[in-house]
Amino acid sequence: MARIAVRVQPRAKRDEIAGERGGALVVRVTAPPVEGKANDAVRKLIAKRLGIAPGRVSIVRGRSARDKLVEIDGMETDAARRALGNAA
């Protein structure tokens, strides 16, 4: 299982992976940080970039914070970081 630190910027102009800052992947989503909408958008964006089902991506820490720890089932951390880094 891969675990990746993510820094979320809700209410952005577009959904995107904007690179890396301070060891965390910067993910911008258009969804507001209300009722888990931004978390769902983050999961769906990461899953789309990796070509996997959104159900394989979960937030294990930081559900109500900008800094999150995302877990990706069935992938190694290095492979997931490379794939998401290329998407930036």
Phi and psi in degrees as a GROMACS rama.xvg file:
@    title "Ramachandran Plot"
@    xaxis  label "Phi"
@    yaxis  label "Psi"
@TYPE xy
-92.0006  141.665  ALA-2
-127.386  126.074  ARG-3
-131.07  132.56  ILE-4
-76.6437  134.55  ALA-5
-131.091  137.245  VAL-6
-109.918  117.915  ARG-7
-100.616  136.292  VAL-8
-118.482  97.1628  GLN-9
-75.0179  166.303  PRO-10
56.8871  38.748  ARG-11
-81.9588  172.505  ALA-12
-71.7879  -30.4072  LYS-13
-152.067  160.216  ARG-14
-79.9162  125.34  ASP-15
-163.32  157.782  GLU-16
-98.9673  115.45  ILE-17
-100.701  16.2625  ALA-18
110.539  -152.598  GLY-19
-131.997  142.055  GLU-20
-144.586  122.755  ARG-21
61.7976  32.7131  GLY-22
82.3944  -1.57279  GLY-23
-113.299  144.179  ALA-24
-75.0784  128.979  LEU-25
-91.7722  120.247  VAL-26
-120.808  123.168  VAL-27
-106.208  131.942  ARG-28
-132.018  149.133  VAL-29
-77.7566  -20.1581  THR-30
-68.1102  146.935  ALA-31
-78.7853  157.604  PRO-32
-82.263  55.6852  PRO-33
-126.308  132.523  VAL-34
53.7082  33.471  GLU-35
77.1482  8.10778  GLY-36
-65.0197  -41.2808  LYS-37
-66.9887  -39.3631  ALA-38
-61.2948  -43.8192  ASN-39
-62.2232  -40.9315  ASP-40
-64.5733  -39.0395  ALA-41
-63.4687  -47.6964  VAL-42
-58.7706  -45.5903  ARG-43
-66.5686  -39.7756  LYS-44
-65.9624  -45.239  LEU-45
-62.9001  -43.8798  ILE-46
-61.8905  -42.3919  ALA-47
-62.283  -44.8763  LYS-48
-65.0837  -30.7831  ARG-49
-89.6371  -11.0908  LEU-50
71.8983  35.8196  GLY-51
-126.399  171.817  ILE-52
-73.5256  141.452  ALA-53
-58.8415  -24.8425  PRO-54
-66.4459  -17.045  GLY-55
-86.4043  -4.55668  ARG-56
-111.645  126.664  VAL-57
-137.261  153.311  SER-58
-98.445  116.149  ILE-59
-99.8457  -15.7832  VAL-60
-151.628  140.821  ARG-61
88.0623  32.5666  GLY-62
-57.483  -31.6472  ARG-63
-112.471  20.0697  SER-64
-123.852  164.956  ALA-65
-73.181  -33.606  ARG-66
-90.146  121.715  ASP-67
-128.943  159.992  LYS-68
-115.257  117.862  LEU-69
-104.898  135.921  VAL-70
-112.465  132.957  GLU-71
-118.624  115.601  ILE-72
-75.9296  133.043  ASP-73
85.3264  12.9992  GLY-74
-133.953  153.508  MET-75
-88.9615  152.119  GLU-76
-58.1384  -46.0325  THR-77
-61.5042  -43.6192  ASP-78
-64.9581  -41.7632  ALA-79
-66.7275  -42.1367  ALA-80
-64.4433  -40.6913  ARG-81
-61.9252  -46.5314  ARG-82
-64.8103  -41.0942  ALA-83
-75.8619  -31.4015  LEU-84
-66.011  -35.9579  GLY-85
-70.2808  -24.5978  ASN-86
-77.2351  -17.7502  ALA-87
